[in-house]
Amino acid sequence: MTYVCKIGENRPIKTFSGHEGEVNCVKWGPTGSLLASCSDDITAKIWSMKQERYVHDLKDHAKEIYTIRWSPTGPGTSNPNH
């Protein structure tokens, strides 16, 4: 489970369930509406705050994934035209 919490709230504002192994890293996308997570289950998933399930499931890895990073270019970044 991955919980999105807000300071001052008693409960998570969003709960994402989908990984079958330990979640190793989470990162917000440049616009703040998408969250990426990676796990010992050999997958990376992209979650939307507007949906209950992941919007992308990246499954072509051969081993556990320990870190994840968004591209520094494209919409929502400081380099939108690259």
The first five atom37 places (N, CA, C, CB, O) and aatype in JSON, in Angstrom:
{
  "aatype": [12, 16, 18, 19, 4, 11, 9, 7, 6, 2, 1, 14, 9, 11, 16, 13, 15, 7, 8, 6, 7, 6, 19, 2, 4, 19, 11, 17, 7, 14, 16, 7, 15, 10, 10, 0, 15, 4, 15, 3, 3, 9, 16, 0, 11, 9, 17, 15, 12, 11, 5, 6, 1, 18, 19, 8, 3, 10, 11, 3, 8, 0, 11, 6, 9, 18, 16, 9, 1, 17, 15, 14, 16, 7, 14, 7, 16, 15, 2, 14, 2, 8],
  "atom_mask": [
    [1, 1, 1, 1, 1],
    [1, 1, 1, 1, 1],
    [1, 1, 1, 1, 1],
    [1, 1, 1, 1, 1],
    [1, 1, 1, 1, 1],
    [1, 1, 1, 1, 1],
    [1, 1, 1, 1, 1],
    [1, 1, 1, 0, 1],
    [1, 1, 1, 1, 1],
    [1, 1, 1, 1, 1],
    [1, 1, 1, 1, 1],
    [1, 1, 1, 1, 1],
    [1, 1, 1, 1, 1],
    [1, 1, 1, 1, 1],
    [1, 1, 1, 1, 1],
    [1, 1, 1, 1, 1],
    [1, 1, 1, 1, 1],
    [1, 1, 1, 0, 1],
    [1, 1, 1, 1, 1],
    [1, 1, 1, 1, 1],
    [1, 1, 1, 0, 1],
    [1, 1, 1, 1, 1],
    [1, 1, 1, 1, 1],
    [1, 1, 1, 1, 1],
    [1, 1, 1, 1, 1],
    [1, 1, 1, 1, 1],
    [1, 1, 1, 1, 1],
    [1, 1, 1, 1, 1],
    [1, 1, 1, 0, 1],
    [1, 1, 1, 1, 1],
    [1, 1, 1, 1, 1],
    [1, 1, 1, 0, 1],
    [1, 1, 1, 1, 1],
    [1, 1, 1, 1, 1],
    [1, 1, 1, 1, 1],
    [1, 1, 1, 1, 1],
    [1, 1, 1, 1, 1],
    [1, 1, 1, 1, 1],
    [1, 1, 1, 1, 1],
    [1, 1, 1, 1, 1],
    [1, 1, 1, 1, 1],
    [1, 1, 1, 1, 1],
    [1, 1, 1, 1, 1],
    [1, 1, 1, 1, 1],
    [1, 1, 1, 1, 1],
    [1, 1, 1, 1, 1],
    [1, 1, 1, 1, 1],
    [1, 1, 1, 1, 1],
    [1, 1, 1, 1, 1],
    [1, 1, 1, 1, 1],
    [1, 1, 1, 1, 1],
    [1, 1, 1, 1, 1],
    [1, 1, 1, 1, 1],
    [1, 1, 1, 1, 1],
    [1, 1, 1, 1, 1],
    [1, 1, 1, 1, 1],
    [1, 1, 1, 1, 1],
    [1, 1, 1, 1, 1],
    [1, 1, 1, 1, 1],
    [1, 1, 1, 1, 1],
    [1, 1, 1, 1, 1],
    [1, 1, 1, 1, 1],
    [1, 1, 1, 1, 1],
    [1, 1, 1, 1, 1],
    [1, 1, 1, 1, 1],
    [1, 1, 1, 1, 1],
    [1, 1, 1, 1, 1],
    [1, 1, 1, 1, 1],
    [1, 1, 1, 1, 1],
    [1, 1, 1, 1, 1],
    [1, 1, 1, 1, 1],
    [1, 1, 1, 1, 1],
    [1, 1, 1, 1, 1],
    [1, 1, 1, 0, 1],
    [1, 1, 1, 1, 1],
    [1, 1, 1, 0, 1],
    [1, 1, 1, 1, 1],
    [1, 1, 1, 1, 1],
    [1, 1, 1, 1, 1],
    [1, 1, 1, 1, 1],
    [1, 1, 1, 1, 1],
    [1, 1, 1, 1, 1]
  ],
  "atom_positions": [
    [[0.84, -1.18, 0.0], [0.0, 0.0, 0.0], [0.88, 1.25, 0.0], [-0.95, 0.0, 1.22], [1.92, 1.31, 0.65]],
    [[0.41, 2.21, -0.76], [1.06, 3.52, -0.75], [0.0, 4.53, -0.33], [1.68, 3.89, -2.17], [-1.07, 4.61, -0.94]],
    [[0.31, 5.27, 0.71], [-0.64, 6.24, 1.24], [-0.18, 7.66, 0.92], [-0.8, 6.06, 2.76], [0.99, 8.0, 1.1]],
    [[-1.12, 8.48, 0.43], [-0.87, 9.89, 0.21], [-1.52, 10.62, 1.37], [-1.43, 10.39, -1.19], [-2.73, 10.54, 1.57]],
    [[-0.7, 11.34, 2.12], [-1.2, 12.01, 3.32], [-1.1, 13.52, 3.17], [-0.42, 11.55, 4.56], [-0.31, 14.04, 2.38]],
    [[-1.92, 14.2, 3.94], [-1.92, 15.66, 3.97], [-1.73, 16.09, 5.41], [-3.24, 16.26, 3.37], [-2.42, 15.59, 6.31]],
    [[-0.81, 16.99, 5.64], [-0.55, 17.48, 7.0], [-1.83, 18.06, 7.58], [0.59, 18.54, 7.01], [-2.52, 18.85, 6.93]],
    [[-2.12, 17.67, 8.79], [-3.32, 18.14, 9.47], [-4.52, 17.22, 9.34], [0.0, 0.0, 0.0], [-5.5, 17.37, 10.06]],
    [[-4.45, 16.26, 8.43], [-5.53, 15.29, 8.24], [-5.22, 14.04, 9.06], [-5.71, 14.94, 6.73], [-4.06, 13.63, 9.17]],
    [[-6.26, 13.42, 9.62], [-6.07, 12.22, 10.43], [-5.94, 10.95, 9.6], [-7.22, 12.07, 11.38], [-5.37, 9.96, 10.07]],
    [[-6.44, 10.97, 8.38], [-6.41, 9.78, 7.51], [-5.77, 10.14, 6.18], [-7.85, 9.22, 7.29], [-5.74, 11.31, 5.79]],
    [[-5.23, 9.12, 5.48], [-4.69, 9.39, 4.14], [-5.78, 9.94, 3.21], [-4.08, 8.11, 3.53], [-6.95, 9.58, 3.33]],
    [[-5.39, 10.82, 2.31], [-6.35, 11.36, 1.35], [-6.49, 10.42, 0.15], [-5.94, 12.77, 0.89], [-7.45, 10.53, -0.61]],
    [[-5.52, 9.51, -0.03], [-5.56, 8.54, -1.12], [-4.75, 7.31, -0.72], [-5.02, 9.17, -2.45], [-3.7, 7.43, -0.09]],
    [[-5.26, 6.14, -1.09], [-4.56, 4.89, -0.85], [-4.44, 4.14, -2.16], [-5.29, 4.02, 0.23], [-5.44, 3.88, -2.84]],
    [[-3.21, 3.8, -2.52], [-2.96, 3.05, -3.75], [-2.52, 1.64, -3.39], [-1.9, 3.75, -4.63], [-1.58, 1.45, -2.61]],
    [[-3.19, 0.65, -3.97], [-2.86, -0.75, -3.75], [-2.63, -1.42, -5.09], [-3.99, -1.46, -2.95], [-3.47, -1.32, -5.99]],
    [[-1.5, -2.11, -5.24], [-1.24, -2.75, -6.52], [0.1, -3.48, -6.56], [0.0, 0.0, 0.0], [0.25, -4.46, -7.29]],
    [[1.06, -3.01, -5.78], [2.35, -3.71, -5.74], [2.21, -4.97, -4.9], [3.46, -2.79, -5.17], [1.45, -5.01, -3.93]],
    [[2.96, -6.01, -5.28], [2.94, -7.27, -4.54], [4.19, -7.44, -3.68], [2.82, -8.44, -5.51], [4.31, -8.42, -2.95]],
    [[5.11, -6.49, -3.77], [6.32, -6.52, -2.96], [6.51, -5.18, -2.28], [0.0, 0.0, 0.0], [5.69, -4.28, -2.41]],
    [[7.6, -5.06, -1.54], [7.91, -3.83, -0.83], [8.1, -2.68, -1.81], [9.16, -4.01, 0.04], [8.79, -2.83, -2.82]],
    [[7.48, -1.53, -1.51], [7.65, -0.33, -2.33], [8.95, 0.33, -1.88], [6.41, 0.65, -2.19], [9.13, 0.63, -0.7]],
    [[9.85, 0.57, -2.85], [11.17, 1.1, -2.53], [11.31, 2.6, -2.71], [12.18, 0.42, -3.36], [12.12, 3.23, -2.03]],
    [[10.53, 3.19, -3.61], [10.66, 4.62, -3.88], [9.37, 5.14, -4.49], [11.87, 4.91, -4.81], [8.71, 4.44, -5.25]],
    [[9.01, 6.37, -4.17], [7.89, 7.07, -4.8], [8.35, 8.47, -5.16], [6.64, 7.11, -3.86], [9.13, 9.09, -4.43]],
    [[7.87, 8.98, -6.29], [8.2, 10.35, -6.72], [6.99, 10.97, -7.39], [9.43, 10.34, -7.7], [6.32, 10.34, -8.21]],
    [[6.71, 12.23, -7.03], [5.65, 12.98, -7.69], [6.12, 13.43, -9.06], [5.21, 14.18, -6.84], [7.29, 13.79, -9.22]],
    [[5.22, 13.43, -10.04], [5.51, 13.96, -11.37], [5.6, 15.47, -11.32], [0.0, 0.0, 0.0], [5.22, 16.08, -10.32]],
    [[6.09, 16.1, -12.38], [6.3, 17.55, -12.4], [5.03, 18.37, -12.16], [6.9, 17.95, -13.7], [5.11, 19.47, -11.62]],
    [[3.87, 17.85, -12.54], [2.64, 18.62, -12.36], [1.97, 18.34, -11.02], [1.67, 18.31, -13.47], [1.03, 19.04, -10.64]],
    [[2.43, 17.32, -10.29], [1.86, 16.98, -9.0], [0.59, 16.16, -9.06], [0.0, 0.0, 0.0], [-0.03, 15.9, -8.03]],
    [[0.19, 15.73, -10.25], [-1.04, 14.94, -10.37], [-0.76, 13.45, -10.54], [-1.87, 15.44, -11.53], [-1.67, 12.63, -10.4]],
    [[0.48, 13.09, -10.84], [0.86, 11.68, -11.01], [1.95, 11.32, -10.0], [1.35, 11.41, -12.46], [2.8, 12.13, -9.64]],
    [[1.88, 10.08, -9.56], [2.87, 9.55, -8.62], [3.45, 8.28, -9.21], [2.22, 9.28, -7.21], [2.7, 7.4, -9.65]],
    [[4.76, 8.17, -9.23], [5.43, 6.96, -9.71], [5.93, 6.18, -8.5], [6.61, 7.3, -10.69], [6.39, 6.77, -7.52]],
    [[5.85, 4.86, -8.57], [6.37, 4.01, -7.5], [7.1, 2.84, -8.12], [5.23, 3.53, -6.57], [6.78, 2.4, -9.22]],
    [[8.09, 2.33, -7.4], [8.81, 1.14, -7.85], [8.96, 0.19, -6.68], [10.2, 1.51, -8.45], [8.91, 0.6, -5.52]],
    [[9.14, -1.1, -7.0], [8.99, -2.11, -5.97], [9.9, -3.31, -6.17], [7.57, -2.56, -5.92], [10.49, -3.5, -7.23]],
    [[10.0, -4.11, -5.11], [10.67, -5.41, -5.16], [9.92, -6.4, -6.05], [10.82, -5.99, -3.75], [10.47, -7.44, -6.4]],
    [[8.69, -6.09, -6.43], [7.92, -7.01, -7.27], [8.29, -6.88, -8.75], [6.43, -6.76, -7.1], [7.6, -7.43, -9.61]],
    [[9.37, -6.16, -9.05], [9.92, -6.0, -10.39], [9.03, -5.14, -11.29], [10.13, -7.36, -11.03], [9.08, -5.28, -12.51]],
    [[8.24, -4.26, -10.71], [7.4, -3.36, -11.5], [7.57, -1.92, -11.04], [5.93, -3.77, -11.39], [7.99, -1.65, -9.92]],
    [[7.25, -1.02, -11.95], [7.09, 0.4, -11.64], [5.68, 0.75, -12.06], [8.18, 1.31, -12.37], [5.2, 0.3, -13.1]],
    [[5.02, 1.55, -11.27], [3.63, 1.91, -11.57], [3.47, 3.42, -11.53], [2.66, 1.23, -10.57], [4.14, 4.12, -10.76]],
    [[2.58, 3.92, -12.38], [2.22, 5.33, -12.39], [0.78, 5.42, -11.91], [2.4, 5.98, -13.82], [-0.1, 4.75, -12.44]],
    [[0.56, 6.26, -10.92], [-0.76, 6.43, -10.29], [-1.27, 7.84, -10.55], [-0.68, 6.16, -8.76], [-0.49, 8.79, -10.65]],
    [[-2.58, 7.97, -10.67], [-3.22, 9.27, -10.83], [-4.07, 9.54, -9.59], [-4.08, 9.33, -12.12], [-4.75, 8.65, -9.09]],
    [[-4.02, 10.77, -9.13], [-4.85, 11.14, -7.98], [-6.33, 11.08, -8.32], [-4.48, 12.54, -7.49], [-7.17, 11.12, -7.42]],
    [[-6.67, 11.0, -9.6], [-8.06, 10.96, -10.04], [-8.61, 9.54, -10.17], [-8.2, 11.68, -11.36], [-9.8, 9.37, -10.43]],
    [[-7.76, 8.54, -10.01], [-8.21, 7.15, -10.19], [-7.82, 6.3, -8.99], [-7.6, 6.56, -11.48], [-6.94, 6.66, -8.2]],
    [[-8.48, 5.19, -8.86], [-8.22, 4.26, -7.75], [-7.12, 3.26, -8.08], [-9.5, 3.53, -7.38], [-6.47, 2.74, -7.17]],
    [[-6.92, 2.97, -9.38], [-5.91, 2.0, -9.82], [-4.79, 2.72, -10.56], [-6.54, 0.92, -10.71], [-4.92, 3.87, -10.97]],
    [[-3.69, 2.01, -10.73], [-2.58, 2.6, -11.49], [-3.02, 2.86, -12.93], [-1.34, 1.67, -11.47], [-3.91, 2.18, -13.46]],
    [[-2.4, 3.84, -13.56], [-2.71, 4.16, -14.95], [-1.7, 3.52, -15.9], [-2.74, 5.68, -15.16], [-1.99, 3.35, -17.09]],
    [[-0.51, 3.17, -15.39], [0.5, 2.45, -16.17], [1.18, 1.45, -15.25], [1.55, 3.44, -16.79], [1.46, 1.73, -14.08]],
    [[1.45, 0.28, -15.79], [2.15, -0.78, -15.05], [3.34, -1.2, -15.91], [1.19, -2.0, -14.74], [3.17, -1.88, -16.92]],
    [[4.53, -0.82, -15.51], [5.75, -1.1, -16.27], [6.36, -2.39, -15.74], [6.78, 0.09, -16.18], [6.9, -2.43, -14.64]],
    [[6.27, -3.47, -16.55], [6.59, -4.81, -16.07], [7.77, -5.47, -16.77], [5.4, -5.67, -16.22], [7.99, -6.67, -16.55]],
    [[8.54, -4.78, -17.58], [9.6, -5.44, -18.34], [10.97, -5.42, -17.66], [9.72, -4.79, -19.67], [11.99, -5.57, -18.33]],
    [[11.0, -5.25, -16.37], [12.27, -5.27, -15.65], [12.65, -6.71, -15.28], [12.19, -4.39, -14.38], [11.78, -7.58, -15.17]],
    [[13.93, -6.95, -15.1], [14.41, -8.29, -14.78], [14.69, -8.47, -13.29], [15.66, -8.6, -15.58], [14.77, -9.6, -12.81]],
    [[14.84, -7.37, -12.57], [15.14, -7.44, -11.14], [14.36, -6.36, -10.4], [16.66, -7.27, -10.89], [13.66, -5.55, -11.0]],
    [[14.48, -6.38, -9.08], [13.83, -5.38, -8.24], [14.24, -3.98, -8.68], [14.18, -5.6, -6.76], [15.34, -3.78, -9.2]],
    [[13.35, -3.01, -8.47], [13.63, -1.62, -8.82], [13.72, -0.84, -7.51], [12.51, -1.02, -9.78], [12.81, -0.87, -6.68]],
    [[14.83, -0.13, -7.34], [15.08, 0.56, -6.09], [14.9, 2.07, -6.15], [16.45, 0.26, -5.63], [14.74, 2.72, -5.11]],
    [[14.92, 2.64, -7.34], [14.74, 4.08, -7.44], [14.02, 4.41, -8.75], [16.12, 4.81, -7.37], [14.01, 3.62, -9.69]],
    [[13.42, 5.58, -8.78], [12.65, 6.0, -9.95], [12.81, 7.5, -10.08], [11.13, 5.59, -9.83], [12.99, 8.21, -9.09]],
    [[12.74, 7.99, -11.31], [12.9, 9.42, -11.55], [12.09, 9.84, -12.77], [14.39, 9.79, -11.73], [12.01, 9.1, -13.75]],
    [[11.5, 11.02, -12.7], [10.77, 11.58, -13.83], [11.75, 12.27, -14.77], [9.68, 12.57, -13.36], [12.8, 12.74, -14.34]],
    [[11.4, 12.34, -16.04], [12.23, 13.03, -17.02], [12.29, 14.52, -16.67], [11.67, 12.82, -18.46], [11.28, 15.1, -16.27]],
    [[13.47, 15.14, -16.82], [13.59, 16.58, -16.52], [13.09, 17.47, -17.65], [15.03, 16.92, -16.21], [13.22, 18.69, -17.57]],
    [[12.5, 16.87, -18.7], [11.98, 17.66, -19.82], [10.54, 17.28, -20.1], [12.84, 17.46, -21.08], [10.08, 16.22, -19.67]],
    [[9.84, 18.14, -20.82], [8.46, 17.86, -21.2], [7.46, 18.7, -20.43], [0.0, 0.0, 0.0], [7.85, 19.54, -19.62]],
    [[6.17, 18.49, -20.68], [5.12, 19.3, -20.03], [5.22, 19.26, -18.5], [3.74, 18.81, -20.47], [5.43, 18.2, -17.91]],
    [[5.07, 20.41, -17.88], [5.09, 20.5, -16.43], [6.48, 20.7, -15.85], [0.0, 0.0, 0.0], [6.62, 20.85, -14.63]],
    [[7.53, 20.7, -16.69], [8.89, 20.89, -16.21], [9.39, 22.29, -16.57], [9.82, 19.81, -16.79], [8.69, 23.07, -17.21]],
    [[10.6, 22.59, -16.14], [11.2, 23.87, -16.51], [11.72, 23.86, -17.95], [12.33, 24.22, -15.56], [12.13, 24.9, -18.46]],
    [[11.7, 22.71, -18.61], [12.1, 22.57, -20.02], [10.98, 21.93, -20.83], [13.4, 21.72, -20.14], [11.17, 20.83, -21.35]],
    [[9.82, 22.57, -20.96], [8.66, 21.94, -21.58], [8.8, 21.62, -23.06], [7.49, 22.81, -21.39], [8.08, 20.76, -23.58]],
    [[9.71, 22.29, -23.76], [9.82, 22.08, -25.21], [10.95, 21.15, -25.61], [10.0, 23.4, -25.88], [11.27, 21.04, -26.79]],
    [[11.56, 20.49, -24.65], [12.66, 19.57, -24.94], [12.23, 18.14, -24.83], [13.83, 19.83, -24.02], [13.04, 17.23, -25.05]]
  ]
}
